[in-house]
Amino acid sequence: MNMAFDFIITEQRFETIRDQVAAIIFTELQAQAVLRPTEIEFLAGVWTERGIPFDREELPAVKVYFASSAYDDDARLSSAGTCQINVEVTAKGKSTEAETGDVVASKTCQKLIGVIRYILKNPTYNRLAFTGRPYIKGTTVTNIRIGEPTEQQDGFRVTAGQLILSVRYEEDNGDLEALPGTLANTTVKIDSTEKGYKLEKIT
């Protein structure tokens, strides 16, 4: 049997969308950290597709991963549908005279998820900052969930939450060239580490 393709098949758009969502979150959290230097939670690390649990020293942390795609319109050039990108936030807290550790962890988690929701739903990112032909048709934050705090050693508590982003898009079926996404004035790379892929700021 002869091969059908004599070229490299590029990554699927749902992969590009996942990485773009992570880059947007990372870039805007870094900007917030500059504007709000006393709120160190905005220095949270951002990861994609990480399966290894976070160490307490890494918290707060954000994980972005692809969950699913469903297609309801299949044509020759493209398949239209919706992909789900999950954004998970994990935060820690330690008891003080003013607040208990579970409250601190929960508030930090909720603050970060709230800021991320605002970032992703702001009209600036309606098409996730992709340039060229707009194969992104729109985004919807469909759900936010916050878990119960869990107790850690040394009096720390940890809370995890999840934001679900639904992206309406067209997947390339072979005749359309995938278009790159860019974020103004910022270059972000996804670096491979022993714990997964972590975003880093270049410029």
ROPASE-747409 format. One line per 4 residues: number of its first residue (from 1); their letters; for each residue x, y, z of C-alpha. Coordinates in nm, 2 decimals, decimal comma. Example, Ala and Ser with C-alpha at 12.3 -4.5 7.8 and 13.67 -1.06 7.14 Angstrom:
1 = as = 1,23 -0,45 0,78 ~ 1,37 -0,11 0,71 .
END
This chain:
1 = mnma = 0,00 0,00 0,00 ~ 0,14 0,34 -0,10 ~ 0,15 0,62 0,15 ~ -0,11 0,89 0,11 .
5 = fdfi = 0,10 1,18 0,24 ~ 0,46 1,28 0,15 ~ 0,47 1,56 0,39 ~ 0,47 1,61 0,77 .
9 = iteq = 0,12 1,64 0,92 ~ 0,13 1,94 1,14 ~ -0,03 1,96 1,49 ~ -0,40 1,97 1,51 .
13 = rfet = -0,57 2,30 1,59 ~ -0,70 2,18 1,93 ~ -0,33 2,14 2,03 ~ -0,26 2,49 1,91 .
17 = irdq = -0,57 2,62 2,10 ~ -0,45 2,45 2,42 ~ -0,11 2,61 2,40 ~ -0,25 2,95 2,30 .
21 = vaai = -0,48 2,95 2,61 ~ -0,19 2,87 2,83 ~ 0,02 3,15 2,67 ~ -0,26 3,40 2,72 .
25 = ifte = -0,30 3,31 3,09 ~ 0,07 3,31 3,15 ~ 0,13 3,65 2,98 ~ -0,16 3,82 3,16 .
29 = lqaq = -0,08 3,68 3,50 ~ 0,28 3,81 3,45 ~ 0,14 4,15 3,37 ~ -0,08 4,14 3,68 .
33 = avlr = 0,22 4,05 3,89 ~ 0,39 4,37 3,77 ~ 0,08 4,58 3,85 ~ 0,02 4,41 4,19 .
37 = ptei = 0,37 4,33 4,32 ~ 0,25 4,25 4,67 ~ 0,02 3,98 4,55 ~ 0,26 3,70 4,48 .
41 = efla = -0,01 3,46 4,37 ~ 0,01 3,62 4,02 ~ 0,36 3,47 3,98 ~ 0,19 3,12 3,96 .
45 = gvwt = 0,37 2,88 3,73 ~ 0,16 2,78 3,42 ~ 0,19 2,43 3,28 ~ 0,04 2,23 2,99 .
49 = ergi = -0,07 1,87 3,01 ~ 0,11 1,80 3,34 ~ 0,02 1,48 3,51 ~ 0,27 1,49 3,81 .
53 = pfdr = 0,11 1,63 4,13 ~ 0,24 1,98 4,23 ~ 0,48 2,00 4,52 ~ 0,37 2,25 4,79 .
57 = eelp = 0,67 2,47 4,70 ~ 0,54 2,51 4,34 ~ 0,21 2,65 4,45 ~ 0,01 2,84 4,34 .
61 = avkv = 0,01 2,67 4,00 ~ -0,20 2,66 3,69 ~ -0,24 2,36 3,46 ~ -0,40 2,38 3,11 .
65 = yfas = -0,49 2,07 2,93 ~ -0,71 1,95 2,64 ~ -1,01 1,75 2,75 ~ -1,22 1,67 2,44 .
69 = sayd = -1,35 1,78 2,09 ~ -1,69 1,72 1,95 ~ -1,77 1,80 1,58 ~ -2,12 1,87 1,45 .
73 = ddar = -2,04 1,99 1,10 ~ -1,81 1,79 0,88 ~ -1,71 1,93 0,54 ~ -1,44 1,86 0,29 .
77 = lssa = -1,20 2,13 0,39 ~ -1,28 2,15 0,76 ~ -1,47 2,00 1,05 ~ -1,65 2,25 1,28 .
81 = gtcq = -1,72 2,18 1,64 ~ -1,62 2,26 2,00 ~ -1,32 2,17 2,20 ~ -1,30 2,17 2,58 .
85 = inve = -0,99 2,31 2,74 ~ -0,96 2,27 3,12 ~ -0,77 2,51 3,34 ~ -0,69 2,39 3,69 .
89 = vtak = -0,56 2,61 3,97 ~ -0,40 2,48 4,29 ~ -0,33 2,71 4,58 ~ -0,20 2,68 4,93 .
93 = gkst = -0,26 2,87 5,25 ~ -0,13 2,87 5,61 ~ -0,32 2,99 5,91 ~ -0,25 3,34 6,05 .
97 = eaet = -0,40 3,53 6,33 ~ -0,65 3,68 6,08 ~ -0,75 3,37 5,88 ~ -0,72 3,00 5,88 .
101 = gdvv = -0,52 2,81 5,62 ~ -0,83 2,67 5,44 ~ -0,97 3,02 5,40 ~ -0,64 3,16 5,26 .
105 = askt = -0,60 2,87 5,02 ~ -0,96 2,89 4,90 ~ -0,95 3,27 4,85 ~ -0,62 3,25 4,66 .
109 = cqkl = -0,76 2,98 4,43 ~ -1,08 3,17 4,37 ~ -0,90 3,49 4,30 ~ -0,68 3,33 4,04 .
113 = igvi = -0,97 3,15 3,87 ~ -1,17 3,47 3,87 ~ -0,88 3,66 3,71 ~ -0,84 3,38 3,45 .
117 = ryil = -1,21 3,39 3,37 ~ -1,19 3,76 3,31 ~ -0,89 3,73 3,09 ~ -1,03 3,45 2,87 .
121 = knpt = -1,37 3,62 2,84 ~ -1,24 3,97 2,77 ~ -1,33 4,08 2,41 ~ -0,95 4,11 2,35 .
125 = ynrl = -0,93 3,73 2,35 ~ -1,27 3,65 2,18 ~ -1,07 3,47 1,91 ~ -0,78 3,39 2,14 .
129 = aftg = -0,55 3,64 1,97 ~ -0,51 3,43 1,66 ~ -0,42 3,62 1,34 ~ -0,51 3,56 0,98 .
133 = rpyi = -0,82 3,36 0,89 ~ -1,03 3,34 1,21 ~ -1,09 2,97 1,25 ~ -1,19 3,05 1,62 .
137 = kgtt = -1,56 3,12 1,62 ~ -1,59 3,22 1,99 ~ -1,53 3,10 2,35 ~ -1,74 3,03 2,65 .
141 = vtni = -1,65 2,96 3,01 ~ -1,91 2,69 3,08 ~ -1,82 2,60 3,44 ~ -1,61 2,69 3,75 .
145 = rige = -1,57 2,44 4,03 ~ -1,38 2,48 4,36 ~ -1,29 2,18 4,57 ~ -1,27 2,14 4,95 .
149 = pteq = -0,94 2,23 5,11 ~ -0,72 1,94 5,20 ~ -0,48 1,94 5,50 ~ -0,10 1,92 5,44 .
153 = qdgf = 0,19 1,90 5,68 ~ 0,31 2,19 5,89 ~ -0,04 2,34 5,91 ~ -0,08 2,42 5,54 .
157 = rvta = -0,41 2,37 5,35 ~ -0,44 2,32 4,97 ~ -0,74 2,40 4,75 ~ -0,78 2,31 4,38 .
161 = gqli = -1,03 2,46 4,14 ~ -1,12 2,41 3,77 ~ -1,24 2,64 3,49 ~ -1,38 2,48 3,18 .
165 = lsvr = -1,33 2,67 2,85 ~ -1,54 2,58 2,55 ~ -1,39 2,69 2,21 ~ -1,59 2,69 1,89 .
169 = yeed = -1,35 2,63 1,60 ~ -1,28 2,47 1,27 ~ -1,03 2,19 1,24 ~ -0,82 2,17 0,93 .
173 = ngdl = -0,89 1,87 0,71 ~ -0,59 1,91 0,48 ~ -0,64 2,18 0,23 ~ -0,62 2,48 0,47 .
177 = ealp = -0,29 2,60 0,61 ~ -0,29 2,62 0,99 ~ -0,23 2,98 1,11 ~ 0,00 3,07 1,40 .
181 = gtla = -0,12 3,27 1,70 ~ 0,08 3,56 1,83 ~ 0,06 3,77 2,15 ~ 0,17 4,13 2,11 .
185 = nttv = 0,51 4,23 2,26 ~ 0,55 3,89 2,43 ~ 0,74 3,58 2,33 ~ 0,65 3,27 2,53 .
189 = kids = 0,80 2,92 2,50 ~ 0,68 2,59 2,64 ~ 0,98 2,42 2,79 ~ 1,00 2,05 2,86 .
193 = tekg = 1,10 1,97 3,22 ~ 1,11 1,64 3,42 ~ 0,77 1,73 3,55 ~ 0,60 1,83 3,22 .
197 = ykle = 0,57 2,13 3,00 ~ 0,61 2,47 3,17 ~ 0,57 2,82 3,02 ~ 0,85 3,06 3,03 .
201 = kit = 0,88 3,43 2,93 ~ 1,15 3,51 2,67 ~ 1,09 3,88 2,60 .
END
